[in-house]
Amino acid sequence: GAKLKSVDSSAAEKIEGVRLVRDGDLIAVLCKNPDEAENALTKIKAEFALPEVEVDDKNIFDHLVNNAPRKEVVDRTGNITSGEKLADAVIEQTYLDGYVAHAAIETHTALAKVEGDKATVWASTQTPFPLKDRIAEELDLHPENVRIITPFVGGGFGGKTRNAQAIEAVRLAKLTRKPVQVAWSRAEEFFYDTFRPAAVVKIKSGVTNSGKIAFWDYGVYFAGQRGSKLFYDVPHHLTATFGGWGRGSESPHPFGTGAWRAPANNT
């Protein structure tokens, strides 16, 4: 949600061999060698207008529960109240599952070449066909004129699906009329990539003196329903979800979230 307020690129522009490109809020320094580009980037002074943030690591889980959508029943058998009456011992617990980065060995990388009405992109991506469509839309090209070449991904785990680095590369290649490679630094990888969404799991259960589970009341917030169904023989159980893992509704998360290995199941 940050908005660029002002930028001073004069120091970077004085460095020999540096080409500065600006297209709206996209500001890039292009160099033959990556280390020179990184050095030039540090010379740019940018000021951003930052939105007020009301959540942090201390209150994020309360925030998720308080902003959850209505309950959706995934599976139900019997009656929870009846099951509680049969239980000789009742246990209730809340489990907190934090945000997790993909942290792939190879960061997001793409090389783009735009020549006339054709574009070729080498990208570390898990979604080459959606990327093809996005580039065609970005450059106003027919999809048949966009070629995606996929070298080794270098680790993805669901993180290399949005392809923001490839879109940056084609924008810069079109503006400069030269092949451009964009490779995120490790810091950029953590900043711009999506995270596995945080989740809250609330469980209330009871057992009889004979060791049998009398009831199982299970609620999961913002992790979705995959893998949540009970597979034990419990006469009274309820499984409910409050929000999915990141698709189809307004996100309560303070930053981008997305697939991380097996969505929902990993919580």
Long-range contacts (C-beta under 8 A, 24 or more apart in sequence): 1-50, 1-51, 2-48, 2-49, 2-50, 2-51, 3-48, 3-49, 4-46, 4-47, 4-48, 4-49, 5-47, 5-48, 5-49, 6-46, 6-47, 7-44, 7-45, 7-46, 7-47, 8-44, 8-45, 8-46, 9-43, 9-44, 9-45, 11-43, 11-44, 11-45, 12-40, 12-41, 12-43, 12-44, 15-39, 15-40, 15-43, 19-176, 21-172, 21-175, 21-176, 23-171, 23-172, 23-175, 26-168, 26-171, 26-172, 28-168, 28-172, 30-172, 30-176, 30-180, 34-183, 38-185, 53-254, 55-254, 60-198, 60-254, 61-96, 61-198, 61-200, 63-252, 64-198, 64-199, 64-200, 64-221, 64-222, 64-243, 64-252, 65-200, 65-221, 65-242, 67-252, 68-221, 68-222, 68-242, 68-243, 68-252, 69-242, 69-243, 69-249, 70-242, 71-219, 71-240, 71-241, 71-242, 72-225, 72-240, 72-241, 72-242, 73-238, 73-239, 73-240, 74-225, 74-228, 74-229, 74-239, 74-240, 74-241, 75-228, 75-229, 75-230, 75-237, 75-238, 75-239, 76-237, 76-238, 76-239, 77-234, 77-235, 77-236, 77-237, 78-215, 78-235, 78-236, 78-237, 79-236, 80-215, 80-217, 80-236, 80-237, 80-238, 82-215, 82-236, 83-206, 83-214, 83-215, 83-216, 83-234, 83-235, 83-236, 83-237, 84-206, 84-214, 84-215, 86-206, 86-208, 86-214, 86-215, 86-236, 87-206, 87-207, 87-208, 87-214, 87-215, 88-206, 88-207, 88-208, 88-209, 88-214, 89-206, 89-207, 90-204, 90-205, 90-206, 91-203, 91-204, 91-205, 91-206, 91-207, 92-202, 92-203, 92-204, 92-205, 93-202, 93-203, 94-200, 94-201, 94-202, 94-203, 95-200, 95-201, 95-202, 95-203, 96-198, 96-200, 97-198, 97-199, 97-200, 97-201, 97-223, 97-267, 98-198, 99-195, 99-196, 99-197, 99-198, 99-253, 99-257, 100-195, 100-196, 100-260, 101-159, 101-189, 101-190, 101-193, 101-195, 101-196, 102-155, 102-156, 102-157, 102-158, 102-159, 102-160, 102-193, 102-194, 102-196, 102-260, 103-189, 103-190, 104-153, 104-154, 104-155, 104-156, 104-157, 104-159, 104-160, 104-189, 105-154, 105-155, 106-152, 106-153, 106-154, 106-155, 107-154, 107-183, 107-184, 107-185, 107-186, 107-188, 107-189, 108-159, 108-160, 108-163, 108-164, 108-165, 108-182, 108-183, 108-184, 108-188, 108-189, 108-192, 108-193, 109-154, 109-165, 109-181, 109-182, 109-183, 109-184, 110-163, 110-165, 110-166, 110-168, 110-169, 110-181, 110-182, 111-169, 111-179, 111-180, 111-181, 111-182, 112-166, 112-169, 112-170, 112-172, 112-173, 112-179, 112-180, 112-181, 112-182, 113-173, 113-179, 114-139, 114-170, 114-173, 114-174, 114-177, 117-141, 117-142, 117-145, 118-145, 118-146, 118-147, 119-145, 119-146, 119-147, 119-170, 119-173, 120-146, 120-147, 120-149, 121-146, 121-147, 121-148, 121-149, 121-166, 121-169, 121-170, 122-149, 122-150, 122-151, 123-148, 123-149, 123-150, 123-163, 123-165, 123-166, 123-169, 124-150, 124-151, 124-152, 124-153, 124-154, 124-156, 124-160, 125-150, 125-153, 125-156, 125-160, 125-161, 125-163, 125-166, 126-153, 126-156, 126-158, 126-159, 126-160, 126-161, 127-160, 127-161, 127-163, 130-161, 130-163, 131-163, 131-166, 134-163, 134-166, 134-167, 135-166, 135-167, 135-170, 138-167, 138-170, 138-171, 139-170, 139-174, 157-260, 157-261, 158-196, 158-258, 158-259, 158-260, 158-261, 158-263, 159-193, 159-194, 159-258, 159-259, 159-260, 161-258, 161-259, 162-194, 162-258, 164-192, 193-256, 194-246, 194-256, 194-257, 194-258, 194-259, 194-260, 195-253, 195-255, 195-256, 195-257, 195-258, 195-260, 196-257, 196-258, 196-259, 196-260, 196-261, 196-266, 197-222, 197-223, 197-245, 197-246, 197-253, 197-257, 198-222, 198-253, 199-223, 199-245, 199-267, 201-267, 220-267, 222-246, 222-252, 222-253, 223-264, 223-267, 224-263, 224-264, 225-264, 226-262, 226-263, 226-264, 226-265, 227-262, 227-264, 227-265, 227-267, 228-264
